[in-house]
Amino acid sequence: MSEEKKQKPINFRDVSTCESTIQMLQKMADDGVANAFQRAADMKPCPIGADSACCKHCFMGPCRLNAKDPYSKVGVCGATIDTIGARNFARMVASGCAAHTDHGMGMVDVFREVVRGNISGYKIKDEEKLRSVAKSIDIEVEGRTAQEIATDLYEELERTYTQVEGEIPFAKRVPPKTLETWRKAGIVPRGAMREIMELMHRTHIGVDQDYENIVKQCSRTALVDGWGGSMVATEISDILFGTPKPVVAGVNMGFLKEDHVNIIVHGHEPLLFESMIAATNDPAYIEKAKAAGAKGIQLLGMCCSGAEVLARHGVPHAGNFLSVEPVIATGAVDAMAVDVQCIMQALSTVSACYNTRFFTTNPRCRIDGAIHVPFEEHHPEACTNKIVDAAIDRFQNRTAKIEIPRRKDMGVHGFSHEYINYMLGGSFRASYVPLNENIINGRIRGVAGVVGCTNPRVKQDYVHVELVKELIKNNVLVVQTGCSQIALAKAGLDKPDAAVMAGDGLREVCETVGMPPVLSLGSCVDNSRILIACSEMVRTGGLGDSIADLPVAGAAPEYMSEKAICIGQYFVASGVYTVFGVTFPVVEGTKFHKLLFEGLEEQGFGKWGFALDPYEMARMMIDHIDKKRMALGIMGERERKLFSMEDRRA
């Protein structure tokens, strides 16, 4: 059991809306096992650090500035609150960008080895996606084999990370007017390594001390994530493992099975999970599990690894970030395997309390107390077989008391850009025209991307769910990724019958098309699908010439990581109004704060927003959407005709 000091009692219904998580938190409390909610209650955040009013970038400090009177003093070197705030913010962006681009570069490495024939465990599953991605960056596809196209594609996409001059390949996908704004500001990304390196250099003591100049490189670095690292990761995953199409799949802890060997994969890279799917479906292992007394093997996901295979294969998802400790408390998890990102160190301790076999698999993420089994893409079975063997052994030697919540939530997942295109126009008329037309005629007010994590500083899932309910009630179509997707799935918002909660216009569109008012797009790197959708809305016409013209908004209402800051900045730099909750690491009332929340929009970009209350957040986003509609001249009453199939054929 946990050796932490006696903790303050908390009411778990005050910290989560997830019934399964609440049930397991109570069990953990009864068992004397600590959890993130309890640790958050016992750990008061540093107010100076929360506002980014402190600087630890050299050893003359740390310097603490007064957020209530930000210009009353400066750091030892003379750095102002604006310089310090910009440096701190920029380093968050650099770290978040590094996480996503390292993931993306890993996918390029595997893609290269698949194309060269050095890896046999993976292959190109979606040749149509291969050709469309290649064509989008001007690689010739006509009359060429998949092998020839793939060879050119990986060589081109490698430039996303390694080139030092020029523009990243996917800059070709950016709407021309948006790209013109970037070029004018000097922020078109060159290559991820160059941008991250330069940003870290600029924020070193005694280098860049102009907050506006720092923000330019900050935007450039963020853009190489959204339009580079993350977009490459998503596109290669689709090429290798298949582009998602809507699939009915389940979410919640009720999908654990007491009479099965239960294995959970948690993290962010799809390679481990895809190989685990193969291993757990191996007839030899199924028979081995049955010989141990189990009826079979149940594989489930957590966090973004789980979101990818939920969308791509319909593998059940056990819960989002803040449910990852409570799910182990069920006692039914025989093994948990993790790769990178959003992996709590406490999982090793909690797993030991319930005799769950806990594995790290990636050299970037090792945890004291965990069993490390290296995952090697050329021979993935060497890792996955050990995990399955250990899970079967744990099943037949279970000692933990089993308590599985009964809650199961079904929904529709897997709305890739390609499927949305098909859904709106069919095989022969695939297009965003129906979406744009219904925005123009007012049936759909606009589009909102609601994404991101869960954070123990706010009530788990509450802000996500209430925000989205308010948005769809006001005819705003919602697309979402990451842990937000699981929060909304548990609330039943990604089912077609959730259209009854939408406003009249959005409901009519949803019922006609047969879609939910909330479209689930996948993991956090799949935010790039939202960027592609925005570009397609611009290309389709009628809603302005740049992403900044669109009646769209974004939100990360319960974010918790530096990756989220980077995601937010690349949406802002792309032209999207982006609202965050929980806290915002900038001192209000400073010139730097004003630049992020007002000045960037005046320069032709998007802007930041912040709110704690979900209804206030929804109002801010809707007001922005209405402002964009007003600028486009589409605020007035218009004929609202939803075209029948006969009309569309005509």
Secondary structure, 3 states (H helix, E strand, C coil): CCCCCCCCCCCHHHCECCHHHHHHHHHHHHHCCCCHHHHHHHCCCCHHHHCCCEECCCCCCCEECCCCCCCCCCCCCCCCHHHHHHHHHHHHHHHHHHHHHHHHHHHHHHHHHHHCCCCCCCCCCCHHHHHHHHHHCCCCCCCCCHHHHHHHHHHHHHHHHHCCCCCCHHHHHCCHHHHHHHHHHCCCCCCHHHHHHHHHHHCCCCCCCCHHHHHHHHHHHHHHHHHHHHHHHHHHHHHHHCCCCCEEEEECHHHCCCCCEEEEEECCCHHHHHHHHHHHCCHHHHHHHHHCCCCCEEEEEEHHHHHHHHHHHCCCEEECHHHCCCCHHHCCEEEEEECCCCCCCHHHHHHHHCCCEEEECECCECCCCCEECCCCCCCCHHHHHHHHHHHHHHHCCCCCCCCCCCCCEEEEECCCHHHHHHHHHCCCCCCCHHHHHHHHCCCCCEEEEECCCCCCCCCECHHHHHHHHHHHHCCEEEEEECHHHHHHHHCCCCCHHHHHHCCHHHHHHHHHHCCCCEEEEECHHHHHHHHHHHHHHHHHCCCCCCHHHCCEEEEECCCCCHHHHHHHHHHHHHCCEEEECCCCCCCCCCHHHHHHHHHHHHCCCCCEEECCCHHHHHHHHHHHHHHHHHHHCCCCCCCCCCCCHHHHHC
